[in-house]
Amino acid sequence: MGRDLLQKNEERTSLNKDLPESERNPDGRDRSTVTITGFHQDDEGHWVAELSCGHTQHLRHQPPWQSRAWVLDPAQRLEKIGQAFACGWCAQGHE
C-alpha cells in the first residue's frame, strides 16, 4: 500500500539533447526554448503570459507570496516579450 520512505529512490539519467527522445515534439512546438510571446488579461483582470509552446501562465503580483511588480507596468511587460520562460505545463509533459 504505502511506500517505504526508507527505500532508496532509483534515479534515471537525463536524456542528452542529441538523442531522438529529445527531438522537437511532433506538433512542432520546441519546448526547450519556450519564450514569452505576449500577454493578455483574464476575466478577473489578472495578467496571463502567452508562451511560444502554446501554453499560458498566470503572472500575479500578490506580495508577499509572488513579487512580480513588473507585471503591472506596460513597459516592463513589453521588455519580457521574447525572454526565456520555464513553462510548468511543458515540464510536466502536457501537450
GIURCOR-V404494 format. One record per helix or strand of 2 or more residues. SS is the DSSP state (~ for helix, > for strand). FROM is the first residue (numbers start at 0). TO is the last residue. If there is no record, write none. Layout:
{{SS:FROM:TO} {SS:FROM:TO}}
//
This chain:
{{~:19:21} {~:30:32} {>:34:40} {>:46:50} {>:55:57} {~:68:71} {~:73:79} {~:87:90}}
//
